[in-house]
Amino acid sequence: MAVGKFMQRASQRDYSKHWAVPGTFPWIIQQPKPPITGRPISVKDNYIRAVKGEQPYWIPCYFYESNTIWPDAIEEHPVPEKSGYDWWGVDWEMVDSINGMITKPGTRTISDFSKWKEELEWPDISQVDFEADGKKIQKDLDPDRVHIYQCTEGIFERLHEMIPFAESLMAFYEEPELLAEFFDKMADYKIETTQKIFDYYGRVDGVLYHDDWGTERAGFFSNEMFDEQLLPYEKKFLRDFVKKNGRFVELHSCGRNGQYLPEMIEMGVDYWNPQHRANDYDELFEKWNTQMSFAFDIDIPHGAGEEEIRKRVRDFVDHFGGNGRILASIMTDFTDPRQTDIAKDELYHYSLEYYNKLYHRNSDH
Protein backbone atom coordinates (compact mmCIF):
# COMPACT_ATOMS: atom_id res chain seq x y z
CA MET A 1 0.00 0.00 0.00
CA ALA A 2 1.29 3.44 -0.88
CA VAL A 3 2.18 5.77 1.97
CA GLY A 4 -0.61 8.34 2.38
CA LYS A 5 -0.07 12.07 2.55
CA PHE A 6 -0.18 12.31 6.34
CA MET A 7 2.43 9.60 6.84
CA GLN A 8 4.46 11.10 4.02
CA ARG A 9 4.54 14.35 5.95
CA ALA A 10 5.63 12.54 9.13
CA SER A 11 8.34 10.61 7.27
CA GLN A 12 9.88 13.84 5.99
CA ARG A 13 9.91 15.67 9.32
CA ASP A 14 13.25 16.44 10.98
CA TYR A 15 12.67 15.06 14.47
CA SER A 16 16.02 16.28 15.76
CA LYS A 17 14.21 19.65 15.97
CA HIS A 18 11.64 20.59 18.60
CA TRP A 19 8.18 20.86 17.06
CA ALA A 20 5.97 21.90 19.98
CA VAL A 21 4.59 25.45 19.90
CA PRO A 22 5.63 27.48 22.99
CA GLY A 23 2.81 27.67 25.51
CA THR A 24 0.95 24.59 24.28
CA PHE A 25 0.55 21.51 26.47
CA PRO A 26 3.22 19.42 24.66
CA TRP A 27 5.70 22.29 24.95
CA ILE A 28 4.98 22.75 28.66
CA ILE A 29 5.57 19.12 29.55
CA GLN A 30 8.68 18.82 27.35
CA GLN A 31 10.46 21.57 29.30
CA PRO A 32 13.29 20.56 31.65
CA LYS A 33 12.57 20.73 35.38
CA PRO A 34 14.91 21.91 38.14
CA PRO A 35 16.52 19.15 40.20
CA ILE A 36 14.96 18.10 43.49
CA THR A 37 17.58 17.68 46.19
CA GLY A 38 17.80 16.80 49.86
CA ARG A 39 15.45 13.82 49.82
CA PRO A 40 16.18 10.62 51.82
CA ILE A 41 15.80 8.42 48.70
CA SER A 42 15.60 9.26 45.01
CA VAL A 43 12.46 10.97 43.78
CA LYS A 44 12.03 8.18 41.22
CA ASP A 45 12.22 5.37 43.76
CA ASN A 46 9.80 7.07 46.13
CA TYR A 47 7.31 7.75 43.32
CA ILE A 48 7.31 4.08 42.34
CA ARG A 49 6.86 3.06 45.98
CA ALA A 50 3.68 5.18 46.11
CA VAL A 51 2.44 3.78 42.80
CA LYS A 52 2.88 0.20 44.02
CA GLY A 53 1.98 0.70 47.69
CA GLU A 54 5.48 -0.11 48.96
CA GLN A 55 5.85 2.22 51.96
CA PRO A 56 6.92 5.51 50.35
CA TYR A 57 8.91 8.07 52.32
CA TRP A 58 6.62 10.97 51.35
CA ILE A 59 3.55 11.56 49.20
CA PRO A 60 4.72 12.39 45.66
CA CYS A 61 3.67 15.70 44.18
CA TYR A 62 2.00 14.66 40.96
CA PHE A 63 3.56 16.01 37.73
CA TYR A 64 6.20 18.03 39.62
CA GLU A 65 8.10 14.90 40.66
CA SER A 66 7.91 13.20 37.25
CA ASN A 67 9.15 13.80 33.73
CA THR A 68 6.67 13.22 30.94
CA ILE A 69 7.86 11.72 27.68
CA TRP A 70 5.78 13.41 24.97
CA PRO A 71 7.24 12.38 21.60
CA ASP A 72 7.01 14.70 18.63
CA ALA A 73 7.27 11.58 16.46
CA ILE A 74 3.87 10.10 17.36
CA GLU A 75 1.23 12.21 15.65
CA GLU A 76 -1.88 11.35 17.65
CA HIS A 77 -2.51 15.11 17.52
CA PRO A 78 -1.28 17.50 14.82
CA VAL A 79 2.44 18.25 15.06
CA PRO A 80 2.95 21.02 15.99
CA GLU A 81 -0.16 21.09 18.18
CA LYS A 82 -2.36 23.58 16.37
CA SER A 83 -5.42 23.24 14.16
CA GLY A 84 -4.79 20.62 11.50
CA TYR A 85 -4.60 16.89 10.82
CA ASP A 86 -2.97 14.03 12.71
CA TRP A 87 -1.46 11.08 10.87
CA TRP A 88 -4.80 9.25 10.86
CA GLY A 89 -6.33 12.11 8.87
CA VAL A 90 -8.44 13.34 11.79
CA ASP A 91 -9.09 17.10 11.66
CA TRP A 92 -8.39 18.81 15.02
CA GLU A 93 -9.12 22.31 16.29
CA MET A 94 -7.16 24.23 18.91
CA VAL A 95 -9.49 25.72 21.53
CA ASP A 96 -7.68 28.68 23.02
CA SER A 97 -9.92 28.91 26.09
CA ILE A 98 -8.73 25.49 27.29
CA ASN A 99 -5.32 25.53 25.55
CA GLY A 100 -6.17 22.12 24.13
CA MET A 101 -7.40 20.21 21.12
CA ILE A 102 -10.78 18.80 20.12
CA THR A 103 -11.76 16.96 16.97
CA LYS A 104 -13.46 19.30 14.55
CA PRO A 105 -17.24 18.74 14.63
CA GLY A 106 -18.32 16.56 11.73
CA THR A 107 -14.87 15.02 11.26
CA ARG A 108 -14.98 11.64 9.55
CA THR A 109 -12.06 9.58 8.26
CA ILE A 110 -14.18 6.65 7.09
CA SER A 111 -17.61 6.78 5.46
CA ASP A 112 -19.06 4.11 7.76
CA PHE A 113 -17.58 1.97 10.52
CA SER A 114 -18.42 -1.20 8.58
CA LYS A 115 -15.88 -0.03 5.94
CA TRP A 116 -12.91 0.66 8.20
CA LYS A 117 -10.82 -2.16 6.74
CA GLU A 118 -11.20 -0.78 3.22
CA GLU A 119 -10.99 2.93 3.94
CA LEU A 120 -8.81 3.56 7.00
CA GLU A 121 -5.23 4.64 6.32
CA TRP A 122 -3.26 2.89 9.07
CA PRO A 123 -0.03 4.66 10.12
CA ASP A 124 3.15 3.04 8.83
CA ILE A 125 5.46 3.92 11.70
CA SER A 126 8.47 2.39 9.95
CA GLN A 127 8.59 5.70 8.06
CA VAL A 128 9.32 7.72 11.23
CA ASP A 129 12.71 8.63 12.73
CA PHE A 130 12.07 7.69 16.36
CA GLU A 131 15.80 7.51 17.08
CA ALA A 132 16.38 11.21 16.37
CA ASP A 133 13.30 12.22 18.35
CA GLY A 134 14.28 10.01 21.28
CA LYS A 135 17.79 11.47 21.49
CA LYS A 136 16.32 14.97 21.55
CA ILE A 137 13.64 14.25 24.19
CA GLN A 138 16.05 12.39 26.50
CA LYS A 139 18.30 15.42 26.87
CA ASP A 140 15.72 17.22 29.01
CA LEU A 141 14.79 14.32 31.31
CA ASP A 142 15.95 14.51 34.93
CA PRO A 143 17.64 11.21 35.85
CA ASP A 144 16.37 11.48 39.45
CA ARG A 145 12.71 11.78 38.44
CA VAL A 146 10.41 9.02 37.25
CA HIS A 147 9.99 8.99 33.44
CA ILE A 148 6.43 8.42 32.17
CA TYR A 149 5.43 8.01 28.53
CA GLN A 150 2.18 9.87 27.83
CA CYS A 151 0.23 7.51 25.57
CA THR A 152 -2.72 9.56 24.35
CA GLU A 153 -5.83 8.62 22.35
CA GLY A 154 -6.66 5.18 23.70
CA ILE A 155 -8.33 2.47 21.67
CA PHE A 156 -11.88 3.69 22.35
CA GLU A 157 -10.99 7.38 22.01
CA ARG A 158 -9.40 6.77 18.62
CA LEU A 159 -12.59 5.11 17.38
CA HIS A 160 -14.81 8.10 18.17
CA GLU A 161 -12.24 10.52 16.74
CA MET A 162 -12.62 8.84 13.34
CA ILE A 163 -16.42 8.85 13.17
CA PRO A 164 -19.14 10.71 15.09
CA PHE A 165 -19.50 9.65 18.71
CA ALA A 166 -23.00 8.21 18.37
CA GLU A 167 -21.86 5.99 15.51
CA SER A 168 -18.99 4.73 17.66
CA LEU A 169 -21.43 3.59 20.33
CA MET A 170 -23.76 2.05 17.74
CA ALA A 171 -20.85 -0.08 16.47
CA PHE A 172 -20.92 -1.96 19.79
CA TYR A 173 -24.41 -3.17 18.88
CA GLU A 174 -24.39 -3.31 15.09
CA GLU A 175 -20.85 -4.55 14.30
CA PRO A 176 -19.48 -6.38 17.37
CA GLU A 177 -17.20 -8.69 15.38
CA LEU A 178 -15.77 -5.88 13.25
CA LEU A 179 -15.37 -3.81 16.40
CA ALA A 180 -13.38 -6.60 18.05
CA GLU A 181 -11.06 -6.71 15.03
CA PHE A 182 -10.66 -2.93 15.13
CA PHE A 183 -9.81 -2.85 18.83
CA ASP A 184 -7.44 -5.79 18.45
CA LYS A 185 -5.56 -4.05 15.65
CA MET A 186 -5.55 -0.79 17.61
CA ALA A 187 -4.03 -2.62 20.61
CA ASP A 188 -1.31 -3.95 18.27
CA TYR A 189 -0.69 -0.40 17.04
CA LYS A 190 -0.36 0.80 20.65
CA ILE A 191 2.11 -1.99 21.36
CA GLU A 192 4.13 -1.16 18.24
CA THR A 193 4.37 2.57 18.97
CA THR A 194 5.06 2.07 22.68
CA GLN A 195 7.85 -0.38 21.86
CA LYS A 196 9.50 2.44 19.90
CA ILE A 197 9.38 4.58 23.04
CA PHE A 198 10.97 1.78 25.07
CA ASP A 199 13.65 1.34 22.39
CA TYR A 200 14.67 4.95 21.70
CA TYR A 201 13.71 7.28 24.56
CA GLY A 202 16.01 6.10 27.33
CA ARG A 203 14.71 4.88 30.67
CA VAL A 204 10.92 4.59 30.70
CA ASP A 205 9.44 3.74 34.10
CA GLY A 206 5.75 3.85 33.30
CA VAL A 207 3.03 4.55 30.77
CA LEU A 208 0.25 7.10 31.27
CA TYR A 209 -2.59 5.73 29.17
CA HIS A 210 -5.46 7.98 28.10
CA ASP A 211 -8.87 6.49 27.35
CA ASP A 212 -12.04 8.27 28.49
CA TRP A 213 -14.92 5.92 29.32
CA GLY A 214 -17.70 8.03 30.76
CA THR A 215 -19.68 11.19 31.37
CA GLU A 216 -19.74 12.97 34.72
CA ARG A 217 -22.81 10.88 35.62
CA ALA A 218 -21.72 7.34 34.71
CA GLY A 219 -19.69 5.20 32.34
CA PHE A 220 -20.62 4.91 28.67
CA PHE A 221 -20.98 1.13 28.86
CA SER A 222 -22.48 -1.47 31.13
CA ASN A 223 -19.81 -3.53 32.85
CA GLU A 224 -20.95 -6.55 30.85
CA MET A 225 -20.40 -4.70 27.58
CA PHE A 226 -17.06 -3.33 28.77
CA ASP A 227 -15.88 -6.79 29.82
CA GLU A 228 -16.82 -8.34 26.50
CA GLN A 229 -15.91 -5.65 24.00
CA LEU A 230 -13.21 -3.43 25.50
CA LEU A 231 -11.44 -5.22 28.34
CA PRO A 232 -9.66 -7.91 26.26
CA TYR A 233 -7.90 -5.28 24.14
CA GLU A 234 -7.11 -2.83 26.92
CA LYS A 235 -5.64 -5.80 28.80
CA LYS A 236 -3.67 -6.94 25.75
CA PHE A 237 -1.87 -3.60 25.63
CA LEU A 238 -1.56 -2.68 29.31
CA ARG A 239 -1.21 -5.93 31.25
CA ASP A 240 0.21 -8.26 28.63
CA PHE A 241 2.63 -5.74 27.11
CA VAL A 242 3.37 -2.74 29.33
CA LYS A 243 3.34 -4.58 32.66
CA LYS A 244 5.16 -7.62 31.29
CA ASN A 245 7.89 -5.26 30.11
CA GLY A 246 8.39 -4.05 33.68
CA ARG A 247 6.65 -0.66 33.51
CA PHE A 248 3.86 0.61 35.72
CA VAL A 249 0.53 1.77 34.29
CA GLU A 250 -1.19 5.05 35.11
CA LEU A 251 -4.71 5.60 33.77
CA HIS A 252 -6.19 8.92 32.74
CA SER A 253 -9.88 8.31 32.13
CA CYS A 254 -12.35 11.17 32.43
CA GLY A 255 -15.86 10.52 33.65
CA ARG A 256 -17.52 8.95 36.67
CA ASN A 257 -15.78 5.66 36.03
CA GLY A 258 -15.55 4.04 39.44
CA GLN A 259 -17.82 1.26 38.16
CA TYR A 260 -14.85 0.07 36.09
CA LEU A 261 -12.40 -0.28 39.00
CA PRO A 262 -12.49 -4.12 38.82
CA GLU A 263 -11.70 -3.89 35.10
CA MET A 264 -8.91 -1.37 35.73
CA ILE A 265 -7.29 -3.76 38.18
CA GLU A 266 -7.68 -6.70 35.81
CA MET A 267 -6.11 -4.81 32.90
CA GLY A 268 -3.09 -3.95 35.02
CA VAL A 269 -3.66 -0.34 36.09
CA ASP A 270 -1.47 0.63 39.06
CA TYR A 271 -3.07 4.03 39.66
CA TRP A 272 -5.80 6.27 38.33
CA ASN A 273 -6.06 10.07 38.48
CA PRO A 274 -9.87 10.41 38.54
CA GLN A 275 -11.67 13.56 37.46
CA HIS A 276 -12.41 15.25 40.78
CA ARG A 277 -15.78 16.83 40.11
CA ALA A 278 -17.13 13.58 38.63
CA ASN A 279 -15.95 11.17 41.33
CA ASP A 280 -16.29 10.76 45.09
CA TYR A 281 -12.72 10.47 46.37
CA ASP A 282 -13.77 9.00 49.71
CA GLU A 283 -15.84 6.31 48.04
CA LEU A 284 -13.01 5.30 45.71
CA PHE A 285 -10.42 5.38 48.47
CA GLU A 286 -12.39 3.41 51.03
CA LYS A 287 -13.31 0.64 48.62
CA TRP A 288 -10.25 0.28 46.41
CA ASN A 289 -7.12 1.85 47.92
CA THR A 290 -5.74 -1.43 49.23
CA GLN A 291 -5.73 -2.76 45.64
CA MET A 292 -4.54 0.23 43.62
CA SER A 293 -3.21 3.75 44.07
CA PHE A 294 -4.81 7.08 43.22
CA ALA A 295 -3.66 10.58 42.33
CA PHE A 296 -6.13 12.95 44.00
CA ASP A 297 -6.33 16.74 43.80
CA ILE A 298 -5.61 19.14 46.64
CA ASP A 299 -7.71 22.17 45.73
CA ILE A 300 -6.23 25.51 46.79
CA PRO A 301 -8.77 28.35 46.54
CA HIS A 302 -7.90 31.65 44.93
CA GLY A 303 -6.56 34.03 47.55
CA ALA A 304 -5.84 31.33 50.15
CA GLY A 305 -3.09 32.35 52.54
CA GLU A 306 -0.20 30.28 53.81
CA GLU A 307 -1.92 29.01 56.95
CA GLU A 308 -4.96 27.77 55.02
CA ILE A 309 -2.82 26.15 52.32
CA ARG A 310 -0.73 24.25 54.83
CA LYS A 311 -3.83 23.11 56.70
CA ARG A 312 -5.46 21.83 53.51
CA VAL A 313 -2.33 19.83 52.70
CA ARG A 314 -2.07 18.37 56.20
CA ASP A 315 -5.76 17.41 56.15
CA PHE A 316 -5.22 15.63 52.82
CA VAL A 317 -2.24 13.66 54.17
CA ASP A 318 -4.09 12.69 57.35
CA HIS A 319 -7.16 11.62 55.39
CA PHE A 320 -5.60 9.70 52.49
CA GLY A 321 -2.05 8.84 53.53
CA GLY A 322 -2.65 5.71 55.61
CA ASN A 323 -2.18 3.01 52.98
CA GLY A 324 0.87 4.56 51.32
CA ARG A 325 -0.93 4.43 47.97
CA ILE A 326 -1.65 8.09 47.23
CA LEU A 327 -0.18 10.85 45.07
CA ALA A 328 -1.21 14.50 45.36
CA SER A 329 -1.96 16.90 42.52
CA ILE A 330 -1.81 20.50 43.76
CA MET A 331 -4.51 22.51 42.02
CA THR A 332 -4.42 26.31 42.06
CA ASP A 333 -5.64 28.90 39.56
CA PHE A 334 -1.96 29.67 38.70
CA THR A 335 -2.34 33.37 39.48
CA ASP A 336 -0.02 33.10 42.50
CA PRO A 337 2.94 30.72 42.06
CA ARG A 338 3.74 31.11 45.75
CA GLN A 339 0.61 29.08 46.60
CA THR A 340 2.03 26.09 44.75
CA ASP A 341 5.44 26.49 46.40
CA ILE A 342 3.87 26.56 49.87
CA ALA A 343 1.72 23.50 49.13
CA LYS A 344 4.66 21.52 47.74
CA ASP A 345 6.79 22.38 50.76
CA GLU A 346 4.08 21.32 53.22
CA LEU A 347 3.28 18.16 51.27
CA TYR A 348 6.87 16.97 51.36
CA HIS A 349 7.72 17.82 54.97
CA TYR A 350 4.42 16.86 56.56
CA SER A 351 4.01 13.59 54.64
CA LEU A 352 7.66 12.68 55.35
CA GLU A 353 7.01 13.10 59.06
CA TYR A 354 3.72 11.20 58.72
CA TYR A 355 5.34 8.20 57.03
CA ASN A 356 8.34 8.23 59.36
CA LYS A 357 5.89 7.69 62.22
CA LEU A 358 3.72 5.22 60.30
CA TYR A 359 6.66 3.04 59.22
CA HIS A 360 8.83 3.64 62.35
CA ARG A 361 11.63 5.39 60.52
CA ASN A 362 14.08 7.99 61.74
CA SER A 363 15.13 10.78 59.41
CA ASP A 364 16.99 14.07 59.60
CA HIS A 365 15.41 15.33 56.36
Residue pairs with C-beta under 8 A, 6 or more apart in sequence:
3 11
3 124
3 127
4 89
4 121
6 75
6 85
6 86
6 87
6 88
6 89
6 121
6 123
7 87
7 121
7 123
7 124
7 127
8 127
9 87
10 73
10 75
10 79
10 87
10 123
10 127
10 128
11 127
11 128
13 19
13 72
13 73
13 79
13 129
14 132
15 72
15 73
15 128
15 129
15 130
15 132
15 133
15 136
16 132
16 133
16 135
16 136
17 136
18 30
18 72
18 136
19 72
19 79
19 80
20 26
20 27
20 30
20 70
20 72
20 80
20 81
21 27
21 80
21 81
21 82
23 99
24 80
24 81
24 82
24 94
24 99
25 81
25 99
25 100
26 70
26 72
26 77
26 80
26 81
27 81
29 68
29 70
29 150
30 68
30 70
30 137
30 140
31 140
32 140
32 141
32 142
33 64
33 67
33 142
33 145
35 142
35 144
36 43
36 65
36 142
36 144
36 145
38 365
39 46
39 57
39 58
39 348
39 365
40 57
40 352
40 363
40 365
41 57
42 144
43 60
43 65
43 144
43 145
43 146
44 144
44 145
44 146
44 147
44 205
46 56
46 57
46 58
46 60
46 65
47 56
47 60
47 65
47 66
47 145
47 146
47 327
48 54
48 146
48 205
48 248
49 55
49 56
49 57
49 324
50 56
50 59
50 60
50 293
50 324
50 325
50 326
50 327
51 206
51 248
51 250
51 270
51 271
51 293
51 327
52 248
52 270
52 293
53 290
53 293
53 323
53 324
53 325
54 324
55 324
55 355
55 359
56 324
56 355
57 352
57 355
57 356
57 361
57 363
58 347
58 348
58 351
58 352
58 355
59 317
59 321
59 326
59 327
59 328
59 347
59 351
59 355
60 66
60 327
60 328
61 327
61 328
61 329
61 330
61 344
61 347
61 348
62 273
62 295
62 327
62 328
62 329
62 330
63 329
64 330
64 344
65 145
65 146
66 145
66 146
66 147
66 148
67 140
67 141
67 142
67 145
67 146
67 147
67 148
68 148
68 149
68 150
68 208
69 137
69 141
69 147
69 148
69 149
69 150
69 197
69 201
69 204
70 137
70 150
71 130
71 133
71 134
71 137
71 149
71 197
71 201
72 79
72 133
72 136
72 137
73 128
73 129
73 130
73 133
73 134
73 196
74 128
74 193
74 196
75 86
75 87
75 123
76 86
76 87
76 152
76 153
76 158
77 86
77 92
77 101
77 152
77 153
78 84
78 85
78 86
78 92
78 101
79 86
81 94
81 101
82 94
83 92
83 93
83 94
83 104
84 91
84 92
85 91
85 92
86 92
87 123
88 109
88 120
88 121
88 123
88 158
88 161
88 162
89 109
89 121
90 103
90 107
90 109
90 161
90 162
91 103
91 104
91 107
92 101
92 102
92 103
92 104
93 101
93 102
93 103
93 104
94 100
94 101
95 101
95 102
103 161
106 164
107 161
107 162
108 162
108 163
108 164
109 119
109 120
109 121
109 162
109 163
110 116
110 119
110 120
110 162
110 163
111 119
112 163
112 167
113 163
113 167
113 168
113 170
113 171
113 174
113 175
113 178
113 179
113 182
114 174
114 175
114 178
116 162
116 178
116 182
117 178
117 181
120 162
122 185
122 189
123 189
125 192
125 193
125 196
128 196
130 196
130 197
130 199
130 200
131 200
133 200
133 201
134 197
134 199
134 200
134 201
134 202
135 200
137 201
138 201
138 202
141 147
141 202
141 203
143 203
146 205
146 206
147 201
147 202
147 203
147 204
147 205
147 206
148 204
148 205
148 206
148 207
148 208
148 250
149 194
149 197
149 201
149 204
149 206
149 207
149 208
150 208
150 210
151 190
151 193
151 194
151 207
151 208
151 209
151 210
152 210
153 161
153 210
154 190
154 209
154 210
154 211
154 212
154 234
155 183
155 186
155 187
155 190
155 211
155 230
155 233
155 234
155 237
156 168
156 183
156 211
156 212
156 213
156 230
157 210
157 211
157 212
158 186
159 168
159 171
159 182
159 183
159 186
160 168
169 220
171 178
171 179
172 179
172 221
172 225
172 229
176 229
179 229
180 229
180 232
180 233
183 229
183 230
183 232
183 233
184 232
184 233
184 236
186 233
187 233
187 234
187 236
187 237
190 237
190 241
191 236
191 237
191 241
194 207
194 237
194 241
194 242
197 204
198 204
198 245
198 247
204 247
205 247
205 248
206 247
206 248
206 249
206 250
206 270
207 238
207 242
207 247
207 248
207 249
207 250
208 250
208 251
208 252
209 237
209 238
209 242
209 249
209 250
209 251
209 252
210 252
210 253
211 234
211 251
211 252
211 253
212 253
212 254
212 255
213 219
213 220
213 221
213 226
213 230
213 253
213 255
213 257
213 260
214 220
214 253
214 254
214 255
214 256
214 257
214 278
215 255
215 256
215 278
216 255
216 256
216 275
216 277
216 278
217 256
218 255
218 256
218 259
219 226
219 255
219 256
219 257
219 259
219 260
220 255
221 229
221 230
223 259
223 260
223 262
223 263
226 260
226 263
227 263
230 263
231 263
231 266
231 267
234 263
234 267
235 266
235 267
235 268
238 249
238 267
238 268
238 269
239 249
239 266
239 267
239 268
242 249
242 268
243 249
243 268
248 270
248 271
249 267
249 268
249 269
249 270
250 269
250 270
250 271
250 272
250 273
250 295
251 264
251 269
251 271
251 272
251 273
252 272
252 273
253 260
253 272
253 274
254 275
254 278
255 275
255 278
256 275
256 278
256 279
257 274
257 278
257 279
258 274
258 279
258 280
258 283
258 284
261 284
261 287
261 288
261 292
264 272
264 292
265 288
265 291
265 292
269 292
270 292
270 293
271 292
271 293
271 294
271 295
271 325
271 327
272 292
272 294
272 295
273 294
273 295
273 296
273 327
273 329
274 281
274 284
274 294
274 296
276 296
276 297
276 299
276 331
281 294
281 296
281 320
284 294
285 294
285 296
285 320
285 326
288 294
289 320
289 323
289 325
289 326
290 323
290 325
292 325
293 325
293 326
293 327
294 320
294 325
294 326
294 327
295 326
295 327
295 328
295 329
296 316
296 320
296 326
296 327
296 328
296 329
297 328
297 329
297 330
297 331
298 312
298 313
298 316
298 328
298 329
298 330
298 331
298 343
298 347
299 312
299 331
300 309
300 312
300 330
300 331
300 332
300 339
300 340
300 343
301 308
302 332
302 333
302 335
304 312
304 339
306 342
309 339
309 342
309 343
309 346
310 342
310 343
310 346
310 350
312 343
313 328
313 343
313 346
313 347
313 350
314 346
314 350
316 328
316 347
317 347
317 350
317 351
317 354
318 354
320 326
321 351
321 354
321 355
321 358
322 358
324 355
324 358
328 347
330 340
330 343
330 344
330 347
332 339
332 340
332 343
334 340
352 363
352 365
355 361
356 362
356 363
